[in-house]
Amino acid sequence: MKFWRRATGALKDQRSILLASLSRLSGYRNPDLEAAIIKATNHNDSYVDYGNVQRVFAWIRASPVSMKPLIRALSSRMEKTRSWVVALKGLMLMHGVFCCKTPAVLRIGRLPFDLSNFSDGHSKSGKMWGFNAFVRSYYAFLDQRSALLYEQRKQTEDPMVQELLKLQNWQILLDLLLRIKPRNSNMRENLILEAMDCVIVEIFDVYSKICNGIAKILLGIYSAGKLEARMALKVLQKAMTQGEDLALYFEFCRDFGVFNAMEVPKVTHIPEEDIRILNV
């Protein structure tokens, strides 16, 4: 059954590549880029085509005008697919695009496709609920991350209030990241483990931003007003809870076999003394 599913998927990929090659180069279409996206999000669940993944990233870094064709092609593929493999590879590709850190990424806003109700249509639904939940959770994080990147371009609040709002937003993202995890024993697939490695790296990036932001806030909190103090207290209380959640999450990931979770340093907890200072 798996052989035939892969064979059918490969035929679909080849057909999509052929159709892409027939399109004309324009401001919204790039046949070569579309072909690379299809290959990077192919139906094969046994590997990720990192060669074409890197080709996509190179296009984005070299030419900001490539963002529109990329968004168009990837959105079209995501909206049509009923394969958890294609959907997850598409989300991993989009995640990598965000990491390219080009100005064009900041202008995307909410993701132009919707996988919040994704459901795999190629296997029995009883076996796929964990994969469906994984795709939906990953999508929810990326959609919120993209929206926050867009909104942060135009923030004009007081510097400390703005920093506290950023911290609250990072904490929202961390909560969404912690919801991305395999929830069924049949999910020990290479692709799931590779996606989890990406999630672990993102978690530590977000958590380090939170810890660094809190340290910065505490240096200036004594000269802050009551509004800032209340906001800071909520941020610190949330950080303590998230520190505990992170420890449990990494323990789960290590037991599941996520490679990057084997090497992560010990989670830094927010000292209770910092909480008491703001409660005074």
PEPE-V143041 format. One line per field, one symbol per residue. burial: I if it has 9 or more other ideal C-beta (glycine too) atoms within 8 Angstrom, else O. A space follows every 10 residues. Layout:
BEGIN
burial = ???
END
This chain:
BEGIN
burial = OOOOIIOIII OIIOOIIOOI OOIOOOOOII IOIIIIIIII IIIIOOOIIO OIIOIIIOII OOOOOIIIII IIIIIOIIOO IOIIIIIIII IIIIIIIIOI OIOIIOOIOO IOOOIOOIOI OOOOOOOIII IIIIIIIIII IIIIIIIIII OIOOOOOOOI IIIIIIIIII IIIIIIIIII IIOOOOIIOO IIIIIIIIII IIIIOIIOII IOIIOIIIOI IOOIOOOIIO IIIIIIIIII OIIIIIIOII OIIIOIOIOI IOOIOOIOOI OOOIIOIIOO
END
